[in-house]
Amino acid sequence: MIVLGLESSCDETAAALVADGRRVLADVVASQHEVHERYGGVVPELASRAHVVNVVPVLQTALDRARITLAEVGGVAVTSGPGLIGALLVAVQAGKALAWARGLPLVGVHHLEGHLAAVYLEPDPPPMPHLALIVSGGHTSLVRVEDHGQVVELGRTRDDAAGEAFDKAAKLLGLGYPGGVVIDRLAKTGDPRAIDFPRGMIARNTGDDFSFSGLKTALLHHVRAHGVPEGQALADLCASYQAAIVDVLVAKTTRAARREALDHIQVCGGVAANSALRAGLHAAAAADGLRVHVPPPARCTDNAAMIAAAGYHRLVRGDRDGLDLSATATLPLPRRARAGARGAHA
């Protein structure tokens, strides 16, 4: 089965064609970085307008690269949430129109379920069950993955996501957007021990949730007291700030894997492309006898191949959505109950 995937949850318009949930025939992404760069972050209305302009050309390019026609497509999968509501609606409406016109089955896909499916487009994916760390501009979660589409969230951020913490730091330091890439590059020549930034909720008794707002505030106070540095001092600041984020992500992820008795960890989402996070997780996992699976950078950021892969498994299970499918800005994952029954699902 060839599944057409459409993604427009934030600032990338994407279309992909994936065969049998594993083989990518085409994956096209139109980025909006130039649209939002001057504002230091995504402007929802501008994102929605850009999606409207890009969705048809991106879809046609994907079909051309795959060298197939819509007559060969067996199903349509669209990101239906969470995300920016106006942006989400573009892919949802385009997907519904295609499904209706061609008489194709349609499924809405949870954006984070899509990120979890990205690693299954690689030749050596993790077995089920496994632990997943989802880290992006809008989400930071620890998830136990039982099977395709069967997940339970163990913990999530209580405030800023890791990617959001990177982007806001870069804006404060005048480094541009997106911030994570710039901070990662500068940090490679910096000293991560130069500044002692706080590690939020890293203690064992804090559970699996995350918090990065205190770190962001600590950076603000540091800049107010010392100004924005230049040269080596800026590299040291970026390395120290990045280390504070990475240390928390690594500690909580490996701790949860040991507690859940899971030997395999996958990392997905845009921040999974961060070199320090990859290195830190691989080192910590090796020390504990764990194995880490990370998609290549192009599959870490938002793309439609991951949506098509997740949609394939839903279609095979018999899931279908009607033409009343709509977008949902807030769509939490199933959450493990906090009190009492270990392993119960919220």
C-alpha positions as CSV (number, residue, x, y, z in Angstrom):
1,M,0.0,0.0,0.0
2,I,1.3,3.5,-0.9
3,V,0.2,6.1,1.6
4,L,0.2,9.8,0.9
5,G,1.2,11.8,4.0
6,L,0.5,15.5,4.5
7,E,2.0,17.7,7.3
8,S,1.4,21.4,8.1
9,S,1.3,21.5,11.9
10,C,3.8,24.4,12.3
11,D,6.2,26.0,9.8
12,E,6.9,23.2,7.3
13,T,4.6,22.2,4.5
14,A,5.4,18.6,3.6
15,A,4.1,15.8,1.4
16,A,5.4,12.3,1.1
17,L,4.7,8.9,-0.4
18,V,5.6,5.8,1.6
19,A,5.1,2.2,0.6
20,D,4.1,-0.4,3.2
21,G,5.0,1.9,6.1
22,R,8.8,1.5,5.5
23,R,9.9,2.5,2.0
24,V,10.0,6.3,1.2
25,L,9.2,6.9,-2.4
26,A,9.3,10.7,-2.1
27,D,9.5,13.2,0.8
28,V,9.2,16.9,0.1
29,V,9.4,19.7,2.7
30,A,9.0,23.4,2.1
31,S,10.5,25.3,5.0
32,Q,9.3,28.7,6.2
33,H,12.5,29.8,8.0
34,E,12.9,32.8,5.8
35,V,9.3,33.8,6.5
36,H,9.7,33.8,10.3
37,E,13.4,34.6,10.8
38,R,12.9,38.3,11.1
39,Y,10.4,37.8,14.0
40,G,12.6,35.4,16.0
41,G,9.9,32.7,16.0
42,V,6.9,31.3,14.1
43,V,4.1,33.8,13.4
44,P,0.9,31.6,13.1
45,E,-1.0,33.7,10.6
46,L,2.1,33.9,8.3
47,A,2.6,30.2,8.7
48,S,-1.0,29.4,7.6
49,R,-0.8,31.7,4.6
50,A,2.5,30.0,3.5
51,H,1.0,26.6,3.8
52,V,-1.9,27.6,1.5
53,V,0.6,28.7,-1.1
54,N,2.8,25.7,-0.8
55,V,0.6,22.7,-0.3
56,V,-0.3,22.0,-3.9
57,P,3.2,22.5,-5.4
58,V,4.7,20.4,-2.6
59,L,2.2,17.6,-3.2
60,Q,2.8,17.7,-7.0
61,T,6.6,17.6,-6.5
62,A,6.2,14.5,-4.3
63,L,4.2,12.7,-6.9
64,D,6.7,13.7,-9.6
65,R,9.7,12.5,-7.6
66,A,8.0,9.2,-6.8
67,R,7.0,8.9,-10.4
68,I,3.5,7.8,-9.6
69,T,0.0,9.3,-10.0
70,L,-2.8,9.6,-7.5
71,A,-4.4,6.5,-9.0
72,E,-1.6,4.5,-7.4
73,V,-2.2,5.9,-3.9
74,G,-4.0,3.6,-1.5
75,G,-4.7,6.0,1.4
76,V,-4.2,9.5,2.8
77,A,-2.8,10.4,6.2
78,V,-2.8,13.9,7.5
79,T,-1.5,15.5,10.7
80,S,-4.7,16.5,12.6
81,G,-3.0,17.7,15.8
82,P,-1.5,19.1,17.9
83,G,-0.1,22.2,16.4
84,L,-1.1,25.7,15.2
85,I,-4.8,25.4,14.4
86,G,-4.7,27.5,11.2
87,A,-1.7,25.7,9.9
88,L,-3.1,22.3,10.7
89,L,-6.3,23.0,8.8
90,V,-4.4,23.4,5.5
91,A,-3.2,19.8,5.3
92,V,-6.4,18.4,6.9
93,Q,-8.6,20.1,4.3
94,A,-6.2,19.2,1.4
95,G,-6.2,15.6,2.6
96,K,-10.0,15.4,2.9
97,A,-10.4,16.9,-0.6
98,L,-8.1,14.3,-2.1
99,A,-9.7,11.4,-0.2
100,W,-13.2,12.5,-1.3
101,A,-12.2,13.1,-4.9
102,R,-10.3,9.8,-5.3
103,G,-12.5,7.6,-3.0
104,L,-9.5,6.9,-0.7
105,P,-9.5,6.0,3.0
106,L,-8.4,8.8,5.3
107,V,-6.8,8.9,8.7
108,G,-5.8,11.7,11.0
109,V,-2.4,11.2,12.7
110,H,-1.2,12.6,16.0
111,H,1.9,14.7,15.3
112,L,3.9,13.0,18.0
113,E,2.8,9.6,16.8
114,G,4.3,10.6,13.5
115,H,7.6,11.5,15.2
116,L,7.6,8.1,16.9
117,A,7.1,6.4,13.5
118,A,10.1,8.2,11.8
119,V,12.6,5.7,13.2
120,Y,10.8,2.8,11.4
121,L,11.7,4.3,8.1
122,E,15.3,3.4,8.9
123,P,16.9,-0.1,8.4
124,D,17.4,-1.0,12.0
125,P,14.5,0.3,14.1
126,P,14.0,-0.5,17.8
127,P,11.9,-3.5,18.9
128,M,8.6,-3.1,20.7
129,P,8.3,-2.1,23.5
130,H,10.8,0.6,23.9
131,L,11.2,4.0,25.5
132,A,11.0,7.2,23.4
133,L,12.2,10.7,24.1
134,I,10.3,13.2,22.0
135,V,12.1,16.6,21.9
136,S,11.0,19.4,19.7
137,G,10.2,23.1,19.6
138,G,6.7,22.5,21.1
139,H,7.0,19.1,22.9
140,T,9.3,17.3,25.4
141,S,7.9,14.0,26.5
142,L,9.0,10.6,27.7
143,V,6.9,7.8,26.1
144,R,6.6,4.1,26.5
145,V,5.9,2.7,23.0
146,E,4.1,-0.6,23.2
147,D,3.3,-0.9,19.5
148,H,2.5,1.3,16.5
149,G,-0.1,3.7,17.7
150,Q,-0.1,2.2,21.2
151,V,1.8,4.5,23.5
152,V,1.6,5.9,27.1
153,E,3.2,9.1,28.1
154,L,5.3,8.8,31.3
155,G,6.2,12.5,31.6
156,R,6.1,15.8,29.7
157,T,7.3,19.4,30.1
158,R,5.4,21.5,32.6
159,D,6.4,24.7,30.8
160,D,8.8,25.4,27.9
161,A,9.8,22.5,25.6
162,A,13.5,21.9,25.1
163,G,13.4,23.3,21.6
164,E,11.5,26.4,22.8
165,A,14.2,26.9,25.4
166,F,16.9,26.9,22.7
167,D,14.9,29.3,20.5
168,K,14.2,31.8,23.2
169,A,17.8,31.7,24.3
170,A,19.0,32.4,20.8
171,K,16.6,35.3,20.5
172,L,17.8,36.8,23.8
173,L,21.4,36.4,22.6
174,G,20.6,37.9,19.1
175,L,21.6,34.6,17.3
176,G,18.7,34.4,15.0
177,Y,16.1,31.6,14.3
178,P,15.9,28.7,14.6
179,G,18.1,28.9,17.7
180,G,18.9,25.3,18.4
181,V,21.1,24.9,15.3
182,V,23.1,28.1,16.0
183,I,23.6,27.3,19.7
184,D,24.7,23.8,18.9
185,R,27.3,25.1,16.4
186,L,28.7,27.7,18.8
187,A,28.7,25.2,21.7
188,K,31.1,22.9,19.9
189,T,34.0,25.3,20.7
190,G,32.8,26.3,24.1
191,D,33.3,25.1,27.7
192,P,30.1,23.5,29.1
193,R,31.4,24.0,32.6
194,A,32.1,27.8,32.2
195,I,28.7,28.8,33.8
196,D,26.8,26.8,36.3
197,F,23.2,27.0,35.0
198,P,20.5,25.1,36.9
199,R,19.2,21.7,36.0
200,G,15.5,21.8,36.4
201,M,13.7,18.8,37.9
202,I,16.7,16.5,37.6
203,A,16.4,15.0,41.1
204,R,15.1,11.4,41.3
205,N,12.0,12.4,43.2
206,T,10.7,14.7,40.5
207,G,9.4,11.9,38.3
208,D,9.5,12.0,34.5
209,D,8.3,15.5,33.9
210,F,10.5,18.3,32.7
211,S,10.9,22.1,33.3
212,F,13.1,24.5,31.4
213,S,11.5,27.8,32.4
214,G,13.9,28.3,35.3
215,L,16.9,27.8,33.0
216,K,15.6,30.3,30.6
217,T,15.2,32.8,33.5
218,A,18.7,32.1,34.7
219,L,20.0,32.9,31.3
220,L,18.1,36.2,31.3
221,H,19.5,37.2,34.7
222,H,23.0,36.3,33.5
223,V,22.7,38.4,30.4
224,R,21.3,41.4,32.4
225,A,24.2,41.2,34.8
226,H,27.0,40.6,32.3
227,G,25.6,41.6,28.9
228,V,25.7,39.5,25.7
229,P,29.2,38.1,25.3
230,E,31.2,37.8,22.1
231,G,33.8,35.4,20.7
232,Q,35.0,32.6,23.1
233,A,32.8,33.9,25.9
234,L,29.7,33.5,23.7
235,A,30.7,29.9,22.8
236,D,31.2,29.1,26.5
237,L,27.8,30.6,27.4
238,C,26.1,28.5,24.6
239,A,27.9,25.3,25.7
240,S,26.9,25.8,29.3
241,Y,23.3,26.5,28.5
242,Q,23.1,23.6,26.1
243,A,24.7,21.3,28.7
244,A,22.0,22.2,31.2
245,I,19.3,21.1,28.8
246,V,21.1,18.0,27.7
247,D,22.1,16.8,31.2
248,V,18.4,16.8,32.2
249,L,17.2,15.0,29.1
250,V,19.9,12.3,29.3
251,A,19.5,11.7,33.1
252,K,15.7,11.4,33.0
253,T,15.7,9.3,29.8
254,T,18.2,6.7,31.0
255,R,16.6,6.6,34.5
256,A,13.2,5.9,33.0
257,A,14.6,3.2,30.7
258,R,16.1,1.4,33.7
259,R,13.0,1.7,35.7
260,E,10.8,0.4,32.9
261,A,13.3,-2.4,32.1
262,L,13.6,-1.3,28.5
263,D,16.9,-1.8,26.7
264,H,16.1,0.3,23.6
265,I,15.6,4.1,23.5
266,Q,14.6,6.1,20.5
267,V,15.0,9.9,20.3
268,C,12.8,11.9,17.9
269,G,11.8,15.4,17.1
270,G,13.7,18.4,16.0
271,V,16.0,18.6,19.0
272,A,17.1,15.0,18.3
273,A,19.4,16.5,15.7
274,N,21.4,18.2,18.5
275,S,24.9,16.8,18.5
276,A,25.4,17.1,22.2
277,L,22.2,15.3,23.0
278,R,23.1,12.5,20.6
279,A,26.6,12.1,22.1
280,G,25.3,12.4,25.7
281,L,22.6,9.8,25.2
282,H,24.9,7.3,23.4
283,A,27.5,7.6,26.1
284,A,25.1,7.2,29.0
285,A,23.2,4.4,27.3
286,A,26.5,2.5,26.5
287,A,27.4,2.7,30.2
288,D,24.1,1.2,31.2
289,G,24.0,-1.5,28.4
290,L,21.2,0.4,26.5
291,R,20.9,1.0,22.8
292,V,19.9,4.4,21.3
293,H,18.1,4.8,18.0
294,V,18.0,8.2,16.4
295,P,16.6,9.0,12.9
296,P,18.9,11.0,10.6
297,P,18.5,14.8,10.9
298,A,16.1,15.2,8.0
299,R,13.7,12.8,9.7
300,C,14.0,14.5,13.1
301,T,12.4,17.8,11.9
302,D,8.7,17.9,10.8
303,N,8.2,15.8,7.6
304,A,5.4,14.0,5.9
305,A,7.1,10.6,5.6
306,M,6.7,10.0,9.3
307,I,3.0,10.9,9.0
308,A,2.5,8.5,6.1
309,A,4.3,5.8,8.0
310,A,2.2,6.2,11.1
311,G,-0.9,6.5,8.9
312,Y,-0.1,3.2,7.2
313,H,-0.3,1.3,10.5
314,R,-3.6,3.0,11.3
315,L,-5.0,2.1,7.9
316,V,-3.9,-1.6,8.2
317,R,-5.6,-1.8,11.6
318,G,-8.8,-0.6,9.9
319,D,-8.9,2.9,11.3
320,R,-10.8,5.4,9.2
321,D,-11.8,9.1,9.6
322,G,-14.7,10.7,7.8
323,L,-14.9,14.0,6.1
324,D,-15.8,15.5,9.4
325,L,-12.2,15.1,10.5
326,S,-11.0,18.4,11.9
327,A,-7.8,19.9,13.3
328,T,-7.1,20.0,17.1
329,A,-4.6,22.5,18.5
330,T,-4.2,20.6,21.8
331,L,-4.1,16.8,21.7
332,P,-2.4,15.1,24.6
333,L,-1.0,11.6,24.4
334,P,-2.5,8.9,26.8
335,R,-0.9,9.6,30.2
336,R,0.1,7.0,32.8
337,A,-1.9,7.4,36.0
338,R,0.2,9.2,38.6
339,A,-1.2,7.6,41.7
340,G,-1.7,3.9,42.6
341,A,-1.6,1.5,39.8
342,R,1.8,1.3,38.1
343,G,1.3,0.7,34.5
344,A,-2.3,1.9,34.4
345,H,-3.2,4.2,31.5
346,A,-4.9,7.5,32.0
